[in-house]
Amino acid sequence: LRVFLFYFLADFLVYIILALDLTASEVDPYTILGVTKSASQAEIKKVYKRLAREWHPDKNKNEGAEDMFIKITKSYEILSNEEKRANYDRYGQTDDTQPYGRGHHGHRHDHFYFDESFFHFPFNNKGSREFADSKYVLHFNQYVNDVVPDSFKRPYLIKITSDWCFSCIHIEPVWKEVVKELEALGVGIGVVDVGYERRLANHLGAHRTPSILGVINGKVAFFHYAVVKEHLRQFVEDLLPQRLVEKVTDRNNFQFLNSWHEQNKPHVLLFDQVPVVPLLYKLTAFAYKDYVQFGYVDQGLSETANLLKQFNINTYAPTMLVFKESTDKPADIIQAKGMKKQIIDEFILNNKFLLVPRLVNQKLFDELCPVKQFHRRRKYCVLLITGDEEAFAIGNQAFLSFASANTKEVVRFAYIYQRLQQPLCDTLLKTKDSTPLPTPQVLILERRNAAGKVLFKLAGSWNGTDDDKRHLLDELERLLKDPSILNYDAMLPELNNEFASMFLVRWIYSAYDYLTEIIDDILHNNWREMMPLLSLIFSALFILFGTVVVQAFSDSSEDGKTKSKAKDGTKAENESPSSSNTSSRPPKKNFVEVTELTDITYISNLVKLRPGHMNVVLVLTDATKNVLLSKFAKEVYSFTGSLTLHFSFLNVDKHSAWMETLLEFAQDAMQIDTDEDDGARQKMDYTGYVLALNGHKKYLCLFRPVYTGEDLDGKSSEEEGPGGIHHKLDRLGLWMERLLEGTLPRYYIPAWPGLDKITAPK
């Protein structure tokens, strides 16, 4: 009992020390802004504006200015919101950490919470844990720009953790061991700290710590089992598609090796003594699935004895063979007891293509015939334009034989079927009638730019005779001495994707994988991740049901209206379109609905605007209201078909304070001059400004008037009167197009200012 009490008190003291150290290391928004806890909102705002100008990275080039600016912004975001400020004053927590503190216990404790992990705290492991994680820490932009594209070549294993998470420390030894093993096999590793990257954690759907998830082909899958080495290894293996590697025996080896022509790929066979395909080999097959077809031979089976004998395989070490156009003899071979990833990668990269591959898509053409970069890096392509009929088989085989004897590294050989790539062949052969060739043709070409420009020379017809081979060899010798013999140029169209017909099969496989993920989520009660899908299903059912009901009522009302029209045809002809149109479809608007943004409509039209919707607000005055609204309606009329756009106007005579407050939030990002005094700022003319406001994501896009006040006759707008004001919106249509394309700069703000006060008249 004494021993137990001793260790309990020791653990308790260490717990308190660590808790105090953590609290001291957290960011205190009051300290960052240099204000007291009794500071008013006006004082906090004034200090924030001064510090934001001082530490903005565009103005302050000192090291650490960017980090300080981020801290200032986050601190102001907390203290400017009364709810967040009260939460911090009471609990010392912010929204970035609160959900994860509640995730394990269900409610907040005002005292220390002890669970079983408290008594097994690995005190000496903290430093090594931080060092190991720092190597793999992911940020949001890094995940989107690097990890997601790379996940189409290799799977990623990502851990969700936080600084003060006892369960995270529990899994650390297993995680470290698994990372060391899987990273050597080619698996990508990532760590997300929710204290710093909560946005990424929410994006991944990770709502508790610790969590482990996998990413492959841009899709996320969660790990639901006990954190042990075997389970994590199996989890990564289950992420991979099931049809990567084909089991090859004496019965199907002929079909496997002879499919090179149909798939246009080399075929690789791995011979090993283990009954299951090694994970390293599966990962390699996934990385090079677009270039090579992979097969596996289990040496321990009696059904593979003939294969071992045929290729003289040494059963004491794993052996890898690559076959190209010849199925009787491998094109290359490696054998090693410790088959490492680097060795396999080098072996595959040296054998990615057939000796004479068929150009089946633009990607393959770009890799086989790269664009000329430097004079010494010239690459020439010898292209055979032929057919896939039996009559061309002899000539095609002779071309393959000629290419196999080639020793020049600057020359690549390929062939193309005219029937499948007709536009490209017509461009190279200078034909317009697209008639089939009587005999195959050989061209030598050099690509000059990525847009499709090539220099080429017609080397003549090709029947595979000895004279044809000698003539082509002479042409290649001349080319290496004098590249100017390429006397034709052309702009090639993009190649057709001959494998595009396999889209349906790929779609079925993708649908199967997606349904498997849904079933897995349901079995593990992962309702939080399932909520978006369930919401989508119920929304679709609701819309479908509502459409049927509305259609039924609309049909009945339309029948009644038709009968009344038959009785009084003259009256129906004189009715306006808006009153006579009672079909089930809503009539197309011939006007722009623009509402005034006031304190009454402010909450519904902006603050609580639905996700994905935007409010386009025109800023005007009493004097310019009629002119600008008329011009505004003409410019935005063609965009009224979008259901996500709403149109409003703001009277700056009443709400100039709101306009100034809004632009102050984003003044540094917009590069608005803030050094002016208050008097000069009040004189700033906001007439003709247009704001696209996203209430849900809290950002705005800004349109500034392009009219300078001078017309073609040299008269100012003041001299012309209100009629010249409408020129301020001349380029609004182009700005609206960029808004819908998503190419406009966005200025994020911490909170929407209130619109409850009306500016006093001057």
N, C-alpha and C positions, 0 to 999 in steps of 0.2 A: 504493500500500500504506500509506503514512504517513497519507494522508487517511482511509482506511478505519479504521485503528487509532485515529485521533483521534476519529472519530465513535463508534466502538465503546466506547472508554473513557468518552466523555461520556455515552452512553446508559447505560452500566453504573453510573456514579456517580449519575445521576438515579434510576435504578432503586433503588439502595440507599437514597437519601434518601427516596424515596416509600415504600419498604417500612418504613423506620424510623418515618416519620410515621404510616403506617397502624397499625403495632403500638402506637404510643403512644396513638393515638386509640381503640383497642379497649377495651372494658369489662373491667377486671381484677376478678374476683369477690373476690379477697383484699382489694384496696383498698376496694371498696364496703363489705364487711362489717367492714373494719378488723381482720383477723386475719392471723396469719403462716401460712406454708406448712406449719409443723409443728403447727398447731392441731388438736386432737382434734375428733371429731364432737360431743361434748358441749359443747365451747366454741363451736363454730360454731352449734349449735342455740340455745344461750343468747343469743348475740349477735343471731342472726336474730330471735328472739322480741322482744327489746328494740327493735330497729330497726323491726320491722314494726308494733309498737304506736305507735312515735314518728312514723312517716312514713305511716301509713294515711290515705288522702284523707278518710275520714269524720271523723278526729280532727285532722288537720293541714290547715288551710286555706291554708297558704302556697303561693305559686306554685311550681310544680315539684315539689310533694310527690308527685303521682301518678307522674311519671316516676321519681322516686327510689324509690318503693315498687316499681315494676316492676323496676328494676335490682336492688333488694335480693332480690326474689323469685327472679329469674333466677339471681342469684349463689348463693343458697342451694340452688337446684335443681341447680346444677353441683357445688358442694362437698359436698352431702349424699349424692351418689351417687359411690361409690368409683371406678367405671369412668369416669364423666365427669371426675371430678377428676384421675385419672391421665392421661387423655387431654389435659386442659388443661395439666397440669404438664409433660408431655413435648413436646407440639406447639404449645401456645398456642392450641388450637382448641376450639370447642364443637360440639355437635351441630347448631347452627343454621347453621354455615358449612362443616363438614367435607365433606358430600356434594358441594357445589358446587366445592370445591377439588379433588376427585378426579374430577369428571365428565369433564374433558377429557383426562386423562392415564392413567387406569385404575389407578394406584397412587400411593402417596405418595413424594415426593422430599424428602430431607433437605437438599437444596441448591437454589439458584435454578434455575428451569426457564425456558429461553429458547425461544421459538418465533418464527415469522416476524413476528408482530405486535409483538415487542419492538423491532425495528429501525425501526418506522414509528409510534412513539408520538407522537401529536399533542399536544405539551406545552401549547400555547397554547389548547387547546380544552376543558380540564378545567372551568374555571369556567363557560363558556357551557353545557356539557353538563349540569352539575348544575342550573343555573338553568332550563334547558328542561324537564328531567325533573320538577323539583319541582312544576311546575304540574299535572302529570297523575298524580302518585303516588296509587296506590290502596291502601286498607286492606281488610281482610277484610269488615267490616261494611258498608263503603261499596259494595263489589262486590255483596254479597248484596242489600242494600236498595235500591240505586240503579241500578247498572249492569245487573243481570239484568232487572229490569222494563223499563228503558229500551231494552234490546236487542230488544224486540218492536216498537220504532218506528224504530230505526236500528242499524246494525252497529257494533261496537267493534273497534279494532285495539289490541292490548296487547303491550307489550314486557316481557320478563323479563330483568332485568339485575342486576348486583351492583357493589359499589364497586371491586373489584380484578379486573377482567375486561378483558383486552386486546382480545379479539374484540368486546366490547361497544363499545369505543372505535372500532373499525374501521367499524362500521355506523352510527356516530352521524351523519355528514354526510348519508347517504341517509335515515336515519330523520327527521332534522330537516326535510329538504325535503319528504318525503312527508307528514309531520304538518301542515305549513303548507298543503299543497294539499288534503288530504282533510278536515281539520277545517273548512275553509271550505265544503266541500260538504255537511257535516252528519254526517260520520263521528265517532263517539266515540273518544277517545284515552285510553289508560291506560298506566301504567308500574308494574311491581311490582319492588321491590328485595328480593331474597331474604334479604338480611342483616337486614331488619326485618319482612318479611312472608313468612316461610317457610311459614306455615300457608296463606296464600292461594296461593302457588306450588304447594304440594302439592295443594290443592283443584283447581287448574286442570290438574294433571297435567304441569306443567313441571318437568323434572328436570335441566335443564342451562341454562347461560347462555352466550351470549344465546339467547333463544327469542322468536319472534313468533307470536302466535295471534290468531284472530278469534272474537268472540262475537256470535251472532245468535239471536234467539228462545230465549235461555237456553242454547244449545248452544255448545260450544267446538270450534274447528277450528284445526289447527296449520299454519303456513307452512313448506314444506319446500324452497323453492328459493333461488337466490342472491338476496342482499339488494340488489336494484336497484329503482329507482323504478317501472319498467314492471311488474315482477313483483308488487310489493306492491299496486299499483293494480288489477291483474287479480285478485289474491287477494281484495281487498275486493269486487270486482264479482261474483266467483264465489260469495261468501257469500250473495248475494241470491237469492231464489227466481227460477226461470226464467220464470214466467208473470205477471210484474208488468205489463209493457207489451205491448200488442198492436200489431203492425205494421198500419197502415190504408192502404188504397189505394182506387182508384175501384171496385174489385170488392166490397169488404166494408164500405165506410163506412156503408151503409144499415143492415146488420145490427148494426154496432157502436153506432151512435147510437140505434137503436130498442130496444136492450136495457135502457134506463133503467127501464122499467116492471117488468121481471122482476127486475133487480138492486136496484131502489129506490135508485139512486145517480146523481148527475150524472156526465157523461162529459167528459173533458178531452182535447183534441188539441193536440199540440206539432208545429209545422211547423219543420223545420230542414234544412240542406243537407248534413249529414254522413250517411253511409250507416248508421252504427250509432247506437243510442240512447245519448245522453250519460249519463254516470254520475250527474250531478246529477239528471237526470230520473228515473232508476231509483231513486235514494235517496228522492226525493220521493214516488214511487209506493209505495214500501215504507212510508213514514211515514204515508200517508193511505189505505192499502189498504182500511180498513174503511169509508171514506166516499165515495171517488171511484174511478171506473174510468178508467184512463189508456190513451191510444193515441198512436202516433207516426207522422208522415207525413214520408217522405224526399222533399224537394223535387226532388232530382236524378233521380228515376225518371219515366219517361214514363207509368207507370200512375197517377200522382198529379196529372196535369195538370188533369183536370176538377175535382178538389177545390180546387186553387189558384185556378182561375177562379171556382168557385161561391162561395167565401168571400172572394174578392178579397185574396189573401195577398201581402204584400210579401216577395219572395224575398231581400231584402238583409239581413234581420234575423230572428232566431227569433221566432215568433209562437205564442201560446198562447190557445186558445179553450175556453170551458166551455159545454156544452150541458146543459139541464135537460129540462123536459117537451117543449119545442119542438126538433125536429131540423133545422128549416130555417134558424133564426136563432140565433146564439150568445147566451147570456145575459150573457156578459162576455168581454173580450178584453184582452190585454196584448201589447206588442211592444217589444223592446229588444235592442240589439246585445250588451250584457253582461248576460245573464240571470242574476242573482244569486239565491242561496238565499233571502235575506230578501224579495225581490220575489215569488218564487214562493210562499213560505209565506203571505204576506199575501193573495195572490190566491186560493189554495186555501181558506184559512180563511174568507174572505168568501163562498165558494161551496160549502161543505161539504154542504149539503142541497138537495134539490129545493124548488121553490116550495111544493108540497103533498106532503110525503113520507108514506109509509104506515108506521104504527107496527108494526114487525115484531119488536121485542124490547124488553126493559126498558131497556137502555142507550140506545137511540135515544129512547125516551120521556123519560128523565131529562135528556137534552141538549136536546131540543126544548121540553119543558115543565119548566123547572127549578123547584125549590122556592122559595117566596117567602122572601126574606131581609130586605129592608127595604121600607118602604112605597113608596118611589120606584122600587123595582126590581121591581115587580109584572110578572109575565108571564102572559098569558091564552092559553089554547089553545082554538081553535075546532075541534072534533072532529066529523067526519062518520062516522057508523056506517052502512055500506053493504054491498053485496055485490059479488062479482066476476063475476056473470053479465052477459050482454049487455044485459039489461033495465035495468040500473043505469048503463050507459055514458053516457047523455045527462045524467043528474043529476050524475054524477061530473065530467064535463067542464065543466058549468056551475059547479060548486064550484071547480074549478081556475081558471076565468075570473074568478070573484069574488075569489079569493085573490090573483091576479096584479095586480088593481087596488088592493089594500090598501096604504096608506101609513103605517099605524100601527105603530111599532116594538115596542109592548108586546103585540101580537097575533101569534100564530103559528097557522098552519093545518096540519091533518093529517087523515088519514082512516084508517079501520080496517075490516077485513073481519070481519063478525060471525061467519062460519063458522070463521075461524081464531083468533079471540080471544073465544070464547063466554063464559068466566067474567067477563071485564072488562065485556062488553056487558050481561050479565045484572045485574051490580051497578049499572051506571049507569042502566039502563032500568027497574030495579025489577021484573024479570021472573024467574020461576022455571021456566017450562016450556021455555025455550030455543027457542021457535018462531021461524022466520025472519020478519023484518020485512016487512010489505007495502010500506012505503015507507021510504027512508033517513031517519035522524034526525040533527039537528044539536044539539050541546051546547056550552056555554061553561064551561070549568072552570079552576080555579086550584089548584095543588098547595100544600099547607100543610106537610107534613113528608115526610121520606124513607121513613117507614113506610107511606105510601100514602094518607094522609088528603087528601081534595080537597073543595073547595066547587064546586058546579056548578049550572047552570040548563039546563033543556030549552028550546031555542029553537024547537022544533016540527019538523014533517016537512019534507023537502027533495025537491022534484021539479025544481029548477033553473029555475022560472018567475021572471018579473020580480017577482011578489008575494013569492016566497020571498026573493029578494035584498034587496028593500026592507025586509022584516021583519027579516032578519038584520042589516042595516045599522043599523036603529033600535035593535035590542038592543045592539049594540056601542057606539053613542053613549050609551045609558043607562048601560052598564057603566062607561065611562070617567068619567062624572059621579057615579055612585053604585054602588060595588062591592057594596053590600049586596043587590043583586038576585040574587046567587048564593045561593038560599034552600035548597039541598039540600047535605047532606054525606054522604060515604061513605068506606069504607076499601077501596081498590082492591087486587085481587090482582095478583101479578106477571104480566107479559105472557108469553105463550108465545113461544119463539124459533122463528120460522117457518123459519129457515135451518138448524135443527138436523138436518134430513134430509140435509144435505151432509156430515155427519160422516164417512161412509164414504169419500167422495172425499178429504177432508182427511187421513184416516188413510193412504190409499194414497200420497198425496204425501209424507207424513212418513216412511212406511216406505221409499219410494224414496230420499229424502234420507239416511236413516240408513244404508241399504245402500251408498250412494255413499261415505259417510264411512268405512265399514269397509273397502271395497275400496281407498280411497286410503291408509288406514293400513297395509294389508298391502303395497301396492306400495312404500311408503317404509320398510318394515321398522321401523315405530314400535312395536316389541313392548312397550315399557314401558306405553304407553297401551292396548295391546290386551290386556294381562294380565287386567284385571278381566272383560272379555267372554269371553276364552278360559276363565277359571276358572269363570264362570257356565255356559258350555256344557258343559264336562266334568263339573261338579257335577250338572247336570240329567241328563246321560247316565248318570252313576254311580247317581243316585237311581232313575232309571227302571229300570236293569238290576237294582239291588238289590231294587226292589219286585216285579219279575217273579219273581225267584228266591224271595223270601220267600213270595210268593203261591202259587207252585207247591208249596213244602214245606208251607205251611199248609193247602192244600186236601187234600193226601194225609193229613196228620195228622188233619184234621177228619173225613175219611171213616172212618179207623180208629176214631176216638173214637165216631162215630155207631153203628158196628157193635157196639162194646162196650156202648154204652148200650142197644141193643136187647136184648142178652142179659141185662142186669141193670138193669132200669128202676128198681127200688126204691132201689138204691144211688145212681143218678144223681140222684134226687130229693132225697136227703139230703145231697148234696155242697154245699159252699159255692160261691157265685158265682165267687169268685176261682179256685177249683181246677177248676171244670167248664167255664169259658169258654175254649175253645181255637180260636175263630174267627180269621180272618186279621187282623181289626182288634183293636187292643189294647183291653182292657176299660176302661171308664170308672172312674177311681179314686173310691172312696167314702171316702177318707181323705186327709190332707195329709202328705206326706213331708217331715219336718223333720230335718235332720242337724245335729250339733253342730259348730261351727266351732272346730277345734283346730289345733295346730301340724302335724298330719298332713294334715288336709283343707284347710288354709289356702291352699296354693299352687293346687290344682286348683279350689277353690270360689270363689276371689277373684282372686288375682294373675294366673292364666292362664285366667281365665274367657273364654269365646268372645265375640267382638265382637257387640254387640247384646243380650247376656244380662246379667241383673242378679240379685244375691243379696239377698234380703230377710232381714235378720238381727234376731232378737228378743234383747234384752239382759235377762238374768234372773239370779237367784241360786239357791243351793241350796234356800233356804227357799221361794221363790216359783216354782220350776220347774214343778211339776205344774199349779198354778192358771193361770199365764200361758200355758203351752203349750196347754192346753185352750181358753182364750179366743182365743189366736192362731189356732188351727186353724179355729175357727168364723168368725172375721173374714175370713180369707184363702181359705176353701174355694172361694168362687165365682170366684176368680182362678186356680185351679189348672189351668184349661184352657189358659193361655198357656204355650207351650213355652219362652219366653225368661225365665221367672221361676223362681228356685230359692229354697228356704226353709231357713233355718238358725237356730240359736240360739247365743248366746255367754254363757258363764258368767262374769259379771263378778267373782265371787269369785276366779277363777283368773287372769283377764286384765284386771284393772282398769287396769294400766299401759298396755296396748294401747289401751284405750278413751280414756284421757286423752291419749295421744300423737296419736291420730287426730283428736280434736276440737281439739287445739292447732293442727294444721295449718290449720284453717279457722276459728279462733276469731274473727278480725276480721270475716269475712264473715257468721258466724252471730251476731255481736254477743254472744258469750259473755264474761262478766266475767272478765278475766284479772288483775285487780288483787288477787285474794284470795291469801293465803299458801298454802303447800303443805299445811299442816295442814287448812285449810278445804276445799281442793280434794279432798283424799282422802275427805272426808265426803260428797261430792256423791253423790246417789242416782241411778244410771243405770237402775234397775229399771223395766222397761216401755218403755224407749226402743226404737225400731225404726229400723234403718239400711238404706236401699236402696243397695247398693254396685255401681257399674259398674267392674269391674276393668280393662277395656280402656281406657276413656277417663279413668279415675282421677278420678271424682267420686262424691259421695254426696248422698243426700236424707235428711233427718232428720225423724222423727216423735217428738214429745215427749208424754208422758202428759198427758191433759187432766183426769184425776181429781185433785181438790185434797185429797182425804183426808177429806172430809165427805160423809156421805150425807144422804138426806132427813130422817132422824130425828135428825140432829145427832150421830151417832156417828162417830168416826174409824175409819179402816181398821185401826189397831192394836187398837182395842177389839173390833172384829168378828173379828179374826184374819185368817188368810190368805184367807178367802173374799171380802174386799172388795178385794183387789189387782186382780182382773180388770177392775174399772171403769176402770183406767188405759188400757185398749185399746178403750174404747167407740166412739171415732171412727176407728178404724184402717181400717174399710171405706171411708169417704169419702176418707181419705188415699190408699189404694190406687188408687181411681178417678182421682184427680188424678195419681198416679204414671204410670199407663198413658196418660193424656192428654198427659203431658209438660209440665204446668203448674206443677210443684213447683220451687222454687228449687234450684239445683245448686251444690254447694260443691266446687271443684276442689282437689286436693292434689298436691304434687310427686311423692310416692312413697308406697307403702303401707308402714306400719311393720311390723316383724317380729312374729310371734306365737310365737316360740320359747321365750320365758321365761314361767314361771308365777309369778304374784304370791305372795310368801311369806305364809303365814297369819298373821293378827294375833292 
